[in-house]
Structure formats: structure tokens, C-alpha cells
Amino acid sequence: MLESFKDQSTNYIEFETRELENVFALLIMGSFVGIPSPPTTLVIRLMPHMVREVYVMQMRAADMDDIFGEITGMFDID
């Protein structure tokens, strides 16, 4: 029973850590999706901690087959 409790507690803490990282990334990168972001100086100081999140976003963007984005890219939309 104690071992099961430890496993469940560890899983919960890992899940909470992932969610806090997502919230952190949303706070820092929120301006890209229209969410008000913290002051620029704070964002610049925190950006070195976002290396992994930026890498994951780049990999997801490269892996996605975005037909709508490709079609929109053909037009000169400013």
C-alpha cells in the first residue's frame, strides 16, 4: 500500500510539473496568441529558461502538415 501511494504521489508531482511548465510557457509566449504578456524586461530575463519549450514548439511546427498555412503563405497577406 505504501509503495502504491509513493507511485501515485510521484505521478501527481510529475503531472503538476508538466502543467506548471505549460503555464510558464503560456505566460512568456502568450503575446503570440493574443494573451497579455508580462513586462518585456521580465520576459527577456526568463527566456533562457524557455530553451526546451521553444525547441518543442519548433519541432511540433516542423512536424505538422499545415495545408491551410501553406495556402495562406501563397498570398501576400500583411
Summary of the structure (lengths in Angstrom):
residues: 78
radius of gyration: 18.1
end to end distance: 60.8
largest distance: 62.8
contacts: 139
relative contact order: 0.08
helix: 82%
strand: 0%
